[in-house]
Amino acid sequence: MSCDLTIHHLRRSQSERIIWLCEELGIPYNLKCYDRQPATLQAPDEYRNLHWSGTSPIIQDGKVTLGETNAIFEYILAKYANGQLVLPVEHPQYADYVFWLHRANGTTQPGLVAMMFDRLRSDTDGDFGQKVVPTRLQSNFQAMEAQLGKFPFLAGDEFTAADCISVFSLTTLRMFIPFSLEQYPSIVRYLERIGQRDAYKRAMKRGDPDLEPALSAAAPKDPLW
Ligand SMILES: N[C@@H](CCC(=O)N[C@@H](CS)C(=O)NCC(=O)O)C(=O)O
């Protein structure tokens, strides 16, 4: 059967969850499998070239190429699930559903992956473990910069919850991990726009009245840690 949805599966990786999701939903999909590079266990170049993130999972659906597990879950569930596998907001256990839906990749896995990189740092010359995270972060900020160079907000012309969830990492979190945004002028202009939003001003005033939001390009001085 022909279909638009293709799952790019990096073997031994979390893209197995996308295959499983589609099997549970009983929806058609094409499957393309890739092996990790034997020496580094990284994705092969053919995989990396599919999406700037270069990490598994990645799907393609018509003209859309999408990375990031939870985004792919939301996309497939919203577009193809017809209500299957999703608890509606009226359900008494909706809060449990939404919590566990996001917990795995929001907390459990980052914690385990941090432990994995620590192990790599101590087991090897440290080179690999030390390079992977900064490289990924850099491509993340470069992609944000490109997006915000084209649009005022992350999802385009409209301010959305995607902005609400993303700004903390660019502002208050920098008080714990100071880094400069000087090389990202579009992100800096975006933060200026965010800082002018009445709701953001109200929120910061209510929650942290004695805090000057870290909205400028320079790395915050006097880190909290
Ligand atoms: N937060 C990302 C993490 C993606 C990720 O790190 N995937 C791993 C596989 S489990 C990967 O692609 N590793 C190979 C590589 O980095 O080259 C997501 O959930 O999509």
The ligand as an ORCA input file, in Angstrom:
! r2SCAN-3c Opt
* xyz 0 1
  N      15.700     14.449     22.195
  C      15.979     13.747     20.963
  C      17.185     12.864     21.189
  C      17.553     12.097     19.957
  C      18.775     11.212     20.129
  O      19.707     11.536     20.857
  N      18.771     10.054     19.434
  C      19.882      9.122     19.476
  C      19.363      7.700     19.361
  S      18.481      7.104     20.730
  C      20.767      9.294     18.254
  O      20.300      9.711     17.212
  N      22.054      8.903     18.369
  C      22.940      8.827     17.260
  C      23.666     10.107     16.970
  O      23.617     11.049     17.777
  O      24.346     10.171     15.935
  C      14.737     12.967     20.543
  O      14.044     12.472     21.426
  O      14.454     12.849     19.356
*
